[in-house]
């Protein structure tokens, strides 16, 4: 465990998009761009590389939620297709954009806690 950051602390820091070490500084400088360093404790965020992981989790959660609600709506009320488009397209956008940043924050905090980094291969000695 790094700097006493518990599992609950990892998720809390990530969901709040805060520095995983001090839990106060901002993790992002833009919507999804990690800051260079923490403004409070100076932690270098160069280790932060969540890749496509957050997008995959968000797509699975949003798809399950929105498709499930669309199926229930279709089965019980059978609205016209334009009503489906008017309901589910904005909801899908809101859910995906709303969850993407916190999920990325959680994955970056987990990288920090577990000291995860890109693997490096050593050259074989002749």
Protein Blocks (a to p, Z undefined) as FASTA:
>chain_A
ZZhiafklmmmmmmnopafklomacfbfblmlccfbdfklopafklpcgkjmlmmmmmmm
mmmmmmmmmmmmmmmnopafklmmmmmmmmmmmmmmmmmmmmmmmmmmmmmmnopacddd
ddddZZ
